[in-house]
Amino acid sequence: MQSGGWTPEHSQALRECLARGVSFARAAAEINARFGTFYTRSAALGRGKRMGLMVSNRRPERRSAAKAAARACKAADPARKTKAGRPARSGSCRDGAPPPAEPAAIPTAQVQLRCVGIAPRLISIVELEPGDCRYPYGGDRDDDPIAFCGHPRRAGSSYCEPHFHLTRGIAAGSERAVAPIALRLVRAA
């Protein structure tokens, strides 16, 4: 395991390798050979993620078009055989038919966000008073600070009236019933 952190030179080398389209395993091997380090593929993946170099979690498609078509045919008919009884050759479907087409993408509906007709005070957590609304704003990015609504909150809730209805719906009542609780003390054996 590599002790310590990634130096700026190592990080720049990783960035250059990934820009050339090199895999994380190969990038780690190149960096190790160049600088005499012992980074693993996992270390390169973690560093790439922290640097924001990873676009998605999916691995790049390495199969050729013929292999992809053969997989589609096999998925359509896994028991297919040639006339001689051997498994069908990759890239060809039974009776010379083209491979099945990919299913069409299902269109997704645009999500309609709900909002409330209140202008939040946007106060920090240290400025919150016991009776202030604790509905959070911000914090979407790592460097984005979190602020809170700060308006007077509804009885029995952590939120003001508009934010209470936003999170639970108009017809919802308070989840907790406010009532005195009787406690009974028992002696431990």
Residue pairs with C-beta under 8 A, 6 or more apart in sequence:
1 38
1 40
2 37
2 38
2 39
2 40
2 43
6 14
6 47
9 35
10 31
10 35
10 37
10 39
11 47
11 51
13 27
13 30
13 31
13 34
13 35
14 27
14 31
14 44
14 47
14 48
14 51
14 53
15 51
15 53
17 26
17 27
17 30
17 31
18 24
18 27
18 48
18 53
22 30
24 41
24 44
24 45
24 48
25 41
25 44
27 44
28 39
28 40
28 41
28 43
28 44
31 37
31 39
31 44
32 38
32 39
39 47
45 54
48 54
61 68
63 71
66 90
66 91
67 90
67 91
69 91
69 93
69 99
70 90
70 91
70 92
70 99
72 99
72 100
72 102
73 80
73 88
73 92
73 93
73 94
73 99
73 100
74 80
75 100
76 93
76 99
76 100
77 93
77 94
80 87
80 88
80 93
80 94
81 87
81 88
82 88
82 89
88 94
93 99
114 166
115 166
116 162
116 163
116 165
116 166
117 162
118 149
118 151
118 160
118 162
118 163
120 135
120 137
120 147
120 148
120 149
120 150
120 151
121 148
121 149
121 150
121 151
122 137
122 147
122 148
122 149
122 150
123 132
123 147
123 148
123 150
124 145
124 147
124 148
125 146
125 148
127 150
128 134
128 148
128 150
131 152
131 153
132 148
132 149
132 150
132 151
132 152
132 153
133 148
133 149
133 150
133 151
133 152
133 153
133 158
133 159
133 160
133 163
134 148
134 149
134 153
134 158
134 159
135 148
135 149
135 158
135 159
135 160
135 163
135 166
135 167
136 146
136 147
136 148
137 146
137 147
137 148
137 149
138 144
138 145
138 146
138 147
139 145
139 146
149 159
149 160
149 163
151 160
152 160
153 159
153 160
154 160
154 161
154 164
154 174
155 174
155 178
156 174
156 176
156 178
157 164
157 174
159 166
159 167
164 172
165 172
168 175
